[in-house]
């Protein structure tokens, strides 16, 4: 095989890999809030309220988005069997009684309103969910952020609060296809699954959990860097072998030796060029994935604030507060 052709094949393959890897859903690591006394709380009967959506989604599919997210979340919670969930028609009746038109809840819904509905339904707690972000920022990136909170109806305290931020990075399977990011509906579905997963982990652990800060993109990045380092070492080995063969070729004193050392030099040249090109492409791709990882960038941007203070959503009988706990 021609060495230049082989090198082009390797580099092209890595470029395709890099392009494909860039098309993905990035789950930004966010630690959920969990009340320290979770194991002592007796919460059985729970009402899941329709997910509240931002104003900019009203009139552009906001109701459909709320219904899809709410139904998917209820299905996931029903599968986990953590609570005795109130039937959806009962929740709709309570919303109609309180708001006249249940659709008004989608924009007017608050934690205070959720607690009123919970009292009407005589539940132990309510789950209030809202979409914080639902945007297609450009062709190459889309973002969805959803938060669900379980609020104790009796104490009016937040038992847990789980927030998921999904970022869709644009990419394509081949170089000649348009670069587009995953649709927001797909991000929303992954976000709901993420919330349900976190809630299950919270009850499995019986309290607060720590979220891994290593994203899929970082795993790929570090894996490619490792492979690139190995390939670069192999290139150095074959370069040394080629250099030694060339020296023997210069010192050869017979036609047979000249032919043998010439063949060895050409073979080693091909190997170090292929491994060297592959190593450079792997190292470059791995570095690119790490430097452009939204999860890492988000974590770095929030690191200083998160290490010093944790903001906790709380509801008290007279007001709404943000509890703060200092970390050292």
N, C-alpha and C positions, 0 to 999 in steps of 0.2 A: 504494500500500500504506500502511495506517495505520502511523504511525511507532512507536506503542507496540507494535503487534502484531509489527512487524519486529524491534524490540529484544528482545521476549520470545522470538522464534524463535532469534535469535542466541545469547542467553544460555542458553536451554534446550539448544541444540546443544552449546555449550561444556561445560555441566554433564554432558551425556551423554558427551562426550569425556573429561572428567576422571574420570568413574566408570569408563569402560572402561579408561582408562590405569592406574587403580589396581589393576586385576586383572591381575597379571603375575607373572612369575618374575624375581626379582632375583638376579643373579650377583655375589656379593661378591668384590671383587678381592683375591686372596691370592697373593703371590709364592711360587713353588715353590723348594725347595732343590735345588741341582744341584752335584754334586761338581766341583771345579775341574779334576780330571784325567779328566773324562768321555771326551774324545777318545782318551786313551791306554789306556782299559780295553778288554779283549777279552772281550765278553760276547755269546755266541751262544745257547746252550741255556738256556732260562728256563722255570721252572714257576710258573704262576699259582695261588695257593692260594685256596680259597673265602673269601669275605669274612666276617670276624668281625663279629658284631652285638652290640649292648648287651644286658645281662641282661633289660631290660624288654621286649624284643621276643621273647624265648623264650616259646613258648606262645601267641603272638598273631601268627603269621605270620612269625616271624623266619627260619625256614629257607627259606621261599619268597622272602623279600626277598633273602637271601644268594644264592640260586640265580639269581634274575633279574639282580641286579647283576653277579655273577661272569660269567655267560654273556654279558651285553652287553659287559662290559669285554674278555673274551677275543675276542669277535667284532671289536671295534674294533681291538684290538692285532694280530689276524691280518690284518686289512685293511691295516694300515700296514706289515706285514712287517719290523718292526724286529728281531725275535728269532725263533729256532726254538722254538716253544712245545711243551712236553711235553703229550701227550694227556691228556684229562681222566680216563680210566679208570686211567691209571698213577698220577695224583695221588691218586685215590680209594683205590687199593690201598695206597699208601704211608701215607695217613692211617689206614686201617684197621689197618695193621701197627703204627703208633705209638700210636694212641688206642683201638683196639678198635672203637669205633663212630665212624665219620667225623663224625657229627653233633656229637660232643663238641668237635670243633675249633671249631665256631661260637662257643662261649663260652670255651673254654680256649686258643684259638689265640694264640700270641705270636710275636714275631720270632725268639726262640730256637728255638721249635718249628718255625717255617718253615725255619730254617737246617738243622735235622735232616732235614726232609723233602727239602730240596735236596740234601743229601749222599747220602741214599738213592737219589735219582733221578739223581745224578751230573750236576747242572746247574751252570752258571756262576753263576747268580743265581736268586733267587726274588722274586716280587712278592707282598708282604703287604698286603692291603687290609682296612680295618675301617671300620665305620659309627660315627662319633663322635656323631651326632645324627640322630634320625628321629622328629619329633614334629609334632603338630597342636596348636599352643599355644592356639588359639581358632579360631572360625569365620573370622576375618579374616586369619589368618597361619599358615603351616606352614613347617617348617624341616627341611632335610636337609643333613648334613655328612659327607663321605666323604673318606678319605685312602688313597692307594696309595703304597707304597714299594718301590723296587727295591734289594735288598740283595745284595751280592757274597758268594757262599758262601765263597770262598777267603780274602778279607781281612776279611769280616764288617763291611764298611763300607756305609753307605747311599749309593747312587749318585745317586738322585734321590728326592724325596718331593714329591708333588703333593696338595694339599688343595683341595677344592671345597665351598663353602658356598652353598646355594641357599635363598632365602627367598621363599615364595609369599605375595603380598599379595592380600587379598580384594577383590573387586569384582564388578560385574555389568554386563551389556550394557545394561540399562535400569534406570530408577530404582525400578521396582516389583518387581524380582526380589531374592531374598535374597542377601546379601553372603557369599560363601564363597571361600576361598583354594584354589589349585590343590592336588590330592591329592599326598601324599608320594611316591607311586609315580612320578608325573610329574616331581617334583623330583629323585628319585633317578636317573631316566633322563637328565635334563639334566646332572646332576652327573657321571655316568659319561662322557657325551660330552665334558664339559668337561675331565675328567682326560685322556682320550685326546687331545684337542686340544692340551693343554699338553705332553704327552709328545712328540707329533709336532713341536711347535715347538722343544722342547729339542734334539732330534736334528737338526732343520733348522738351528738356530743353532750347534750343536756345543758348547753350554754353557748357562750361566744365561740366563734371559730375564726381562724386566720386564713385569709385567702392567699393563694400562691401568686407571687408577682411575676412568675415566668410564663410568658405567653407562647402560643404555638409558633409565632414568628421568631421569637428568640430561640426556641429549640431548633428551628431550621437554621437560623443564623449561626449559632454555635456549632451545629453539626457540620455545616458547610465550611466553617473556619477550620474545624478539626481535620476534615477531609482534605482541605486545601493545604494545610500544614504537612500532612502525610505525603500528598502529591508533590509538594515542593521539595521535601527531603528526598523522595525518589528521583526527582529531576536532578538534584545535586549529585546523587550517587551515579546516575548514568552519565552525567556530564564529566565526572571524574574518570569513569571507565572509558569514555570517548577520548579524553585527553591522553590517557595512558596508551590507548590503542594507537592514537596518532603518533605518539612518540616512538612506539615500537615500529610503526610503519616507516618513519623517517630513518630508523637505524637498521631496517631489514636489509639482508645481503643476499636474498634469493627471491626468485619470482613467486614461489609458493608463499613465502612469508609476506611479500608485498600484497598479494591477493587476499590472504587471510586477514591481515591487519586493516586493509582497506575496507573489507566487508564488515569487520568488527566496528570500525570507526563510523561507517554509515548507519549501521544498526543502532549503535548507542546514541548517535546524533538524533535519530528519529525518536528514540525513547525519551531522551531528556527534553526534546522540544514538545512532545505530546504531554508528558507529565508536567513540564513547566507551564505550558499554556493552560492546562486543566487546573493546576494549582493557582495560577493567577486569577482565572475566572472564578474558581470556588472561593478564594479569599475575598475577591471583590464583591461577589454576590452575597456572601455571608456578612460582610461589613455593611453593605447596602441595607440588608434586611434589618440589622440591628439598629442602624442609625435612623431608619425611617419607621421604626416600630411605634405605632400610636400608644400602645400600652406602656412602653418604657417612657415615652415623652410625657404622658399623663402622670405617671408615677413620679418622675423627676420634678415636674411642675408642682405637684402636691406634697412632695416629700417634707419640705421644711415645715409647712403648716400642719401636716398630719402627724409629724413626730412630736409636735409641741402640744397640740390640742385636738380633742375629738368632739365634734358637735353632735349632740344627741337630741332628736325631736321628742318633745314631751307635751302632754296635755294635762292641765290642772283644772280644778273645778271653776276657777275664776278667770283664767287666761291661758294663752299658749306661750310656751317658753322653749328656748333652746338651751338644754343643759350642756355644760362644758366640763370635761375632765382633762386635767393636765397629764401629759406623759413625759417621763424622764428617761 
